[in-house]
Amino acid sequence: MTMRLRDLIRSVRACKTASEERAVIAKECALIRTAFKDEDNSYRTRNVEKLLFIHMLGYPSHFGQMECLKLIASPKFSDKRVGYLALSLLVDETTEVLMLVTNSLSSDLNHKNPYVVGLALAALGNISAKEMLRDLSTQIYNLLKNSNPYIRKKAALCALRIFRRVPELIEDFVDRVITLLTEKNHSVLLTTVTLLHSIVVEQKQYVRKIRKSVPALVKILKQLFNSGYAPEHDVGGITDPFLQVKIIRLLGDLGKGNEGASEEMSDILAQVATNTEVSRNAGNAILYEVVRAVMKIEAEDTLRVLAINILGRFLTNKDNNIRYVALQTLESVIEVNSSAVHRHKQVIVDCLRDPDVSIRSRALDLIYALIQADNVEMLTGELLNYLVVASELQKVEVCSKMVPLVEKYAPSKSWHVETFTTMLSIAGNECPDVVWQMLITLIGQPESSDFRASAVAKLYDACMEDTKQIGLVKASIWVLGEFANYITTPNHPEGKDLSEEDVLDLLERIRKLHNVTKEVKAMVLNSYLKLATRFQSPESQQRIKSLVSVYKSSMTLELQARSVEYLNILDDQFNQEREEWLATMPVPTDEQLAARKIKFQNADGPESDDDEDDDYSDEDDESDSDDSDAPKKQKKVKAQESGDLLDLNDILGGGSSPQPSQPAPANAQMDLLADVFGSSSIGTSAPAAAPQQGSNDLLDMLGPGPSTAQGTSSNMDDLLGSMSASS
């Protein structure tokens, strides 16, 4: 004889290791199998109960499926209860054994005992195949008319399962389900409303028919709202909040896009929103559903403002769950009535100081949506303050979201530059590269001449305080190379005593940082070269040459090539040409930038699909694409270059896109400096390249680009060879 269920549980809990537990379970399963084989009816219920416990522990229990059917067929209620419970847990919809229980379910649905009928309906609603539901749907429909509210409630829940599994049977049930709205029993009403809401959401073709029941739903909601104290339905001083929430949710879906239905329910929704007690969670749940319903239906503006004000009150609640829900809902309704949401922006900003990170994240998302031209300065300032305490991941997100908003709503150029400078000072390591690239573009634009000196001074001061922010360092290097003469004595906008040596000291300090990258070192060399024409003192000229020569023997080929070429430019024989070569980099105006962005968007959009196809065709048909694929490859390379050079062209101020031309010879890829120093040893010299044709060379002067060792070495050799020939 097997042990009792409580003894089995005690034995399993007493096991100290997993192997001991497996041994106890294996021994008990063997005894249970023996009892099933011997047809021991006296302990069948106990054995199935223990099998349910074993199943919950994760051990195999399929050998007890047939015993479930035997218990269901038993005339005892206790056996049926265990049998139906085991059926729901041990058998799934794909098991063939499930079809054998159809007859037992059919007979139990007609049983005189309502609790046996309830067991059958519960089991049918939890686990059933489509064929079984089709066979028993007529009996379930008849049970919806049963005089016992307990059975009607169970039948409505089972009908919900039918609609989700066999949608074509809905048509036969809809009319009967609508009549259940006249019930007085709250449990029947709750299941009926749940059933109707499921039909409205999943089967749109029945919305018009169910919409006719809006007056009945409004009447039920009024009765619940105006009823007195009912102890059997009272939750926190509110009568049946679960039913109220379900009805309001159904009303919201029925009133969506229909003015007549919306007008019928507007009054009761306004009453509920105004008079519901908010001291308990039950009242807050009802108010939340009222807000959602008001935003769905065709409500008047006053009612929507009332709903948004409710969310504003939620923001002052001490419960973080309620505040989170309020922030999430406000974000979804801001497009409906943004002016009402803006009234609560100060409370929303205060949520950025909440210790809960989920509240802060939702507040950030809402602030992004709130930013407009009239509040961009205030809200952007709050976001910059939040950057100071934000985590690294949040800094990346905040910076990425702020860039397009600042660019769109910036009230002035100076504010735009100041905002980006502050952003780089706080989160320069996390900011995308587009931030410092846009910053140097803004400073270099002709429209920025009035405040350029102060912008350069702020960048210099910020970089002096903190050289750990890589984005700030890059922007400072470029700006100092171009405009350092704007802040040296006596040109400093604030009258500070700043010498040329101070600027060179800062660049030297940046170059010697332990974590500085090859790209930053190359940018420092560019700034040295630029400053050779900005600074006029002999001491500065001599120091610049010594600083540039540091990398003449560098192991990094890119830095070595730059050092050698820049020293050649600094030679006395090029004193006259140097001013022209190292003039201030031209930067496009706002109108040119806008036109260029539109041009690139139009050029890249239609060809994106073709480019993807070309990626596959180039790999798959490499052997067959000698001449026929050449136009496609040229088109693909041109599109890629256009996309890659978009931001840099904006900085460099290139005029127009490259025009179609004949294929260039191999030596046409010579460095720009080699073209300037041209000699007979190079061969037939090509006409002087236009600025847009030399964009690759100009990029080399701004920062290291992708190049192979062989190509760089050959260009440098050609340059040195031309220099020796000319000398």
N, C-alpha and C positions, 0 to 999 in steps of 0.2 A: 504494500500500500504506500502511495506517495504521501509526502508531508503536506501540511496545510500551507496556504499562501503566505500567511504571516511568518511561518517558520522558514519558508524559502527566502523571504525578504531578509529575515534576521541572519540567515546563513551567508547570503551574498554580502551583506554589510560587514560581516565578521571577517571576510577574506582580506588578507593583507597584501596580496600580490594578484596580478592579472591571471597567472597560471592557476592559482587556487580558485579564483572565480570561474574560470573555464571548466575546471574539474567539477565543481558543484553543479554548474549548468548542464554539463554533459551527462552527469549521473541522473539528474532530475529529468532531462529530456528522454533518456532511455526508459525510465520508469513510466513516463507519460505515454510514450509510444507503445509500451507493453499493455498499458491500461486501455488504450484505444484499440489495440489489436484484439484484446480479450472481450471487447464490447461491454466494458464495465460502466453501466449506466448510473450507478449510485454516485460516482465521483467525477462524472463527465464535466459538470459545471465547474467544479474546483480545478480540474486539469486545464480547462480552457482559460480560466482566470489566470492560472500560473503561466500558461503559454503567452497570454497578453503581456505579463510582466517580463518574460524572457524576450519577447519581441521588442519591448521598449528598451531593453539593454543592448539591442543590436544583433542578437543571435538568430539563426534561421528558425522559422516557425511555420513553414508552409505545410508541414505534415498534419496540421490541425484544421485545415480548411474544411474538410468534409464534416468534421465534428461540429463546426459552426452551423452547417445546414441541419444537422440532426437536432441541435438545440432549438433552432428556429421552428422546426416542425413539432416541437414538444408542446403539449397543451398548457404547460405551466408558464405563468407570467415571468417568474424568476429566470427560467431557462431561456425564454425568448429574449429577455433583456440582455443577458450575457451573450446569447447567440448573435443578436443584431449588432452589439458593440464589437464583438470579434469580427463580424463580417465587414464592418467599416474599416477595421485596422489591418486585418490579415489578407484581405482580398482587394485587388485593384480591378479597374474596368476592363483590362485585357485578359483577365483570367477566365478560362472556360467554365470554371465551377460556378461563376456568377449567374450564368443563364439557368442553372438548376434551381435557383431560389425564386424564380419568377412565380411559380404556382403558389409557393408559401406566402409571398408578398401579396398576391391577388386575394388569397383567402383571408389574410390578416387585415387587409384594407376593408373587408366587409365584416369584421369581427364586432361583436356586441360590446366588448370592453373598449372604451375610447382610448385607454392608455396603450392597448395593443395596437390600435390603429395609429396612434402617435408614434410608436416604435417603428412601424412599417414605413410611415411617411418620412421619419427622420433618416432611416437607413436609405430609402430611395433618393432622398435629397442629397445625401453625402456621397454615395457611390452607386452609379447606374450606367448601363450602356444605352446607346440610342435606341436599339431595338426594344429593350425593356421599357423605356419611357414611352415609346409609341404604343406598346401593348397595354400599358396601364394608364395612359393619359385620360381615357374616358372615366375611369374610376376616380381619378384625382379631381376631374371636373365636377363630378357628382358630389364629392366631399366638400367642395366649396359651398354647396347649398345645405350642408349639414346643420342641424339645429344647435349643435354643441360648438361654442366659440373656440374651445381648445382644438378641436379637429379642423375648423376653418382656418385657424392660424397656421397649423402645421401644413395644411393643404396649400395655402398661399406660398409658404416657404418652399415647398416641394415644386410648385408651379414655376418658381423662379429658376430652379435647376432645369426644368424642362425647356424654358425659353432660351437659356444659354446653350443647352446641348442640342435642341431640336427647334430652331427658330421658326420653322414653317408651321408649328402648332400654335403660335401666338394668336392667330386670328380667331381661333375657336374660344379663347379664354378672355379676350379683352373686355367684351361687354359684361361678362359675369364678374370680372375683377372690379370694374368701375362701380357696380352695384354694391360692393362691399363697403364703399365710402359712407353708407348710411348706418354702419354699425355703431354701436355704443361702446363696445368693448375696445379698450385702448390697444391691447396686444394684436387684435385683428386689424385695427386701423394702421398700426405700425407696420405690420407685414404687407398690408395692401399698398400703402404709400411707397414702401421700398420696392415692391413689385412694379408699380406704375412708373417709378423713376427709372428703373432698369430698362423698361420698354421704351421710354422717351429717349434715353441716351443711346441705346443700341439699335432701335428700330424707328427711324425718323418718320416712316410712312404712317405711323399711328399717332403722331403728335396732335394732328388736327382733331381726331376723335377724343383723345384724352383731354385736350384743352377745353372741351365743353364741361368738364368737371371742375373748372376753376372756382365757380361760385360755391360748390360744395366744400372744396378745400379751404376757401376763405372763411366759410361759416364754421368749420371745425376749428380753425386757428383762432377765431374770435371767441369761441366757447372756451378753449383752453386758456386764452389770455385773460378773459374776464371772469373765469370761474373762481370760486373761493377755495379755501383750503381743503384738499382731498388727501388724506394721509396715505392712501394706497398708491398715489401717483406723485406725491410731493418729493422734490429733490432740491434742497437748499432754498426752500420757500417759493419754488417755481413749479407749476403743475406740468408734469411729464415733459421735461425739456427735450427728451429724445424724440418724441413725436413731433414737437414743434420744429425742431431742427430738420427732420425729414420732410415735413410739409413745406417749410420755407425753401428748402433746396429744390423740391419739385416745382414750386411756384416760379422760382427763378428760371428754370429751364423751359417752363411752359410760356412765360411772358417774353422770352427772348425773341425779338423781331416781330412782336405782335402788339400793337398799340391798345387794342380793345382789352385783351387779357391783362396787360400791364396796368391799365387804368383801374380795372376791378380790384387789383391787389395792392395798389399804391397806398390806399388809406390804412389798411391793416398793417402794412410794413412800417409806415410812419409811426403808428401807435406803438408797435412793438419796439421800434428803435428808440422812442422817446421815453417809455415808461418801464422798460425792463431793468431789473436790479442788476448792478454790475459788481456787487461785493463778492459774489460767488462765481466759480468757474462755469456753472450751468448758465447763468445769465450772459457771461462773456461768449460762450459758445453760440447762444441764440443770436446775439448781436453780430457776431462774425458772419453767420449765415445770412443775416439780414443785409449786411454790407455786400456780400457776394451777389445776393439776389438783386439788389438795387442796381448794381453795376451791370448786370446781365440784361435786365428788362429795359423797356423804353420809358424810363422814369424822367421826371422833371428835374431841372437843375437844382432846385432847392432840396429835393430829396437826396440827390447825389452829394451835395455839399454836407447834408446831415450825416450821410454814411461816412464820408471822409473825416468828418469831425469825430466820429466814433473811433476811427482808427487813430486819430490824434490823441484821444484819451487813452487808448491802449498803450501808446508809447510812454506814458507816464506811470504805467503799472509796474509794480515791483517784480512781478513774475516775468522771468526772461522768456518763457514760452509764448506768453501773450505779446510781448514786445517783438519777438521774432516774427510771429504771424502778422502783426501790424505792418512791419517793415516790408515783408514779402508782398502783402496785399497792396500797399501803397505803390510799390514799384509796378504792379500790374495795372493800376487804375490811373496812373499819372497821365496817360494819353487821353483818358476820358475827360478829366477836369484838372488840368495842371495848376490852375490858379488856386484852387482849394488846397492842393497838396503843398504849394509853396508857402502857405500860411503856417505850416508846421515845420519849416526847414530848420529853425533853431533847435527844436527838440530832436530832429533827425541828426543834426550836427553833434548834439550832446551825446548821442549814442556812440560816436567814435571814441569816447572816453570810457566806454563800458568795459569791465574786465573780461566779459565773455567774448571770445574771438568770433563766434558765429553772429552775434549781434553787430559787431564791428564790420564784418564782411557784408552783411545785408545793408547796413547803413551806407557803406561805400558804394554799393551798386545803386542805391537810391539817389545818392548825391550825384553820381555820374549823370543820371537821368534828369536831375533838377537843374543842372548847369545851363544857364542862358546868358544872353548878352548883358542883361541888367544885374546879374548876380555872380558873374564869372570871377570877379576879383575877390569877393568875400568867400565863396566856396573853394576856389583854388587855394586861397590862403589857408583854409582849414585842412585841405588835403596835404599841403606842404608841411604843416605842423604835424599831421599824422605820420608823414614819412619818417620823421625823426624817431618815433617809437615803433614803427612797423617792422615786421620780420622781413627777411630777405625776399621770401617768396611774394609777400604782399607788396614790397617795394617795386618788384618787377611789374606786377599787375597794375599798381597805381600809376606808375610812370607811363606804361603803355596806354592806359585809358586817358590820361591827362593830355598827352601830346595832341591828338586830334581835336580835343575840346578847346585847348588853349589856342591852337591855330585857327579854329573856327570863330571863336568869340573874343579874341584879343582886342581890347579897346584901343591900344596904341602899340607902336613898334617898341618903344622903350619898355613898356610893361611886359611885352612878349619876351624881350631879351632878358629882363630882370627875372622873370619867372623861370625861364630855362636855366639861367645861371644858378639860381637858388636850388632848383631841382638837381643839377649836377653836383652842387656842393654837398647836398644831403645824401643822394643816392647815385653818385656817378658810376659806381661799379655795377649797379643793377639797371640803369637806364639803357634803353636800346641806343644803338649808334646813331640813329636818326636824330636824336636830341642834340648831340653836340654838332652834328653836321648842319642841322637847321639853325643852330645858334650862330655858327661862324658865317652862315649865309646871311642871316639877318644883320649881323654887325657889318658885313661887307657891302650891303646894298647901298645904292646912292641915297635912298630915303633915310638912312640911319646916320647921315653925316652930322646931324645936330647933336646927337647923344653918343656918338661913337667913342669919344675920349673917355667919358664916364663908364661906358660898358667895358672898355679895355681895362680901365683902372680897377673895376670891381672883379674882373676875372683874375687880374694879377694879385689882388689882395686875397681872394678866395684860394688861389693856388698856393700862396705863401703860407696860409694857415693849414692847409690840408693837401698833401700830395698823394693820398691813398686812393682818391676817387679817380679812376682811370679816364672816365668821360670828361671830367673837369680838366684833367691834365692835357688831354688831346686838344680840347678847345682852346686852352690857354696857350699851348705851344703854337698853334696855327695863328691865333690872333696876335700874339706877341711878334711873331715873324713878320706879319703884314703891317701892324699898326703900333709897334712899340714906341715909335717916335711921337705918338700922340700923348704919352704919359711921362716921358722923361723931362727933366727940368730944362726950360721953364714952362713946358706945355701941360703939365699935370693939371687936370680940371679942378682939383681941390688944393692946388698950391703946394703939394708935398714935394720934398726934396728927393727925387728919384733919379739916379744917374744911370748911364748906359751900363755901367758895371753891375748894378743891381739886377738888371734884366738878364744879363749874361750869367750872373751867379745863380739866378733861379733856374735857368735852362740847364746849367751845369749840375745843379742839385738834382733835377729831374733825371738827367742822363745817368747819374750814379746810383739811382735807387736800386735796391737789390732785386726787386720784382719787376723792373721795367722790361717791356717786351722789345723785340727787334723792330716792330712797327713804330713804337714811340721813339726809339733811338733814331730811326730814319727821319721821323718828323722833326726831331731836334736838329739834325743836320740841315734839313731844309730851312729851319728858322735861322740857323747860323748864317746860311748863305744869303737869305733875305736881309738879315740885319746888316750885312756888309754894305748895303746901299742905303740903309736907314741911319746908321751911326757913322759919323764923320771923323771922330777923333782918332788919331794914329794909334793910341793905346788900344782902343776897341778893335780897330782893323787888325792889328797884330795878334790880339788875343783870339779873334775869330779864326784866323788862319791856324793858330796852334790848336784850337779846339777841333776844327775840321780834320786836321791831320792825325788825330788820335786813332782813327779807324783805317789808316793807310795799310796797316798790316793785320787787319781784323780777320778772324777765321770765318766770319759771315760774309759771303761773297757780295751780297747786296750792299752792306754797309761799306765794304772796301771799295766797291765800284763808285758809290756816291762820294766817298771821301776823295778819291783820286780825281774824279770829274769836277767836283766842286773846287778843289785846289787849282785846277787848270783855269776855271772861270775866274778865280780870285787873282790870277796872275796879272801883272801890271799891263801886259800887252792888250788886255781886254777892258781897260778902264772905260773907254767910250761906249762899247757895246753892252757892258754889264748893266747899266741903268735901264736899258730897254728890255734886256732879257729878264731882269728881276723886278720889273714893275709890279705894282699892286695887282693882284689877281682880279680880273673882271667878274663881277657877280650880277646875275640877271635881276631885273626889277620884279615887283609882284605881278604885273601884267604878263611878263614873259614867263614867269614860273607857272602861272595859271594856264596860259596857253600851251605850255610844254606838257603839263600833266594831262590835259585833255587830249593832246596829240598822242602821247604814249598809251593812254587808256584805250583810245580808238584803234591804235595800231596793234596792241597786244591782245585785245579781246577776241576778235574773230579768228586769230591764228593759233590760239592756245590748243585747240583740238588737233590741228594739223601737226603742231610741234610734238604732241604726245605720240601721234601715229608715226612721225619720223623717227622717234627714239627707237621704236620697235623695228621699223623697216631697215634702219641703218645697221642694226645688229643681226637681223635675220637674213638680210639679202646683201651682206657685205661683198660676197664674191661676184654678184651680178650687177653691182651699182657703180660702174666705172664712170660713165659719162651721163647716164640718164638721171642719176640722183644728184648730180652736181648742183643744179638750180635749187633743189630742196635743201641741200646742206648749206648753201650760201644764204638762203632765206632764213634757215634756222639760226645760223651764227649771227646774222644781222639782228634778229629778234632778241637773242640772248644778250648781245652787246648793248642793245638799246635799253633792255630792262636793267642790266647791271650798272649802266652809267647814268641812270636817271638822276640819282641824288648828286653824284659827283659832277655831272654836267650842270646841274643847278648851281653848284658852288663855283665851278670854273667859268660859267657864263658863256658856254659855247653857243654859237649863233643858231645854226639850223642843223638838221639831220644830214648825214652824209648823202651826197648825190650819187646816182649811178655813174660808174666810171669803168674804164678798162682795167683788167687785172694788173695789179702792181707787180713790178719785178721783185726778185728776192731781196735785193739790197734796199728796197723801199721801207723795210722795217727797221732801218738804222735809227739809232737814238737821235733825238732832236739836236743834241749838242754836236753829234758827228756831222749832221747836215749843216749846222752853222759853221763848223770848222772845216768844211769840205775841202778836199785836196784831190790832186790828180790820181793818187794811188787808190782812191775809192772807185773810180770809174766815172761814167757819165753821170753828172749830177742831175737830180730831179728838180723841178720847179719848187719854189718854197711852199711848204705845206700850209694850208689854211688852219686856223685854230682848231676847227673841229676834226681835222685829219690828224692832228698831233695830240689827240686827247690821251692816248696811251702814254706818251712821253711826259705830258704834264702830270698825269697820275703818278708817274715814277718820282716826280719832284715832290709830290705831296706825301707819299707814303709808299712802302714797299708793296709791289703788286706781284701776282703770280708769275714767276719766270723760271726758266730752267738754267742750270749752271752753264750749259754749253752756250745758250743764246747770250747770256750776260757777259760771259768771257769774251766771246767773239766781238760784241759791240765795244767792249772796253779796249780790246786790242786794236780794233779799227780806229777808235778815237785816238789812242796813243800814237798809232802809226801815222795818222794824219798830222798830229802835232809835231812829230819829229821831222816829217817831210817839210812842213811849213817853216820850221825853224832853221 
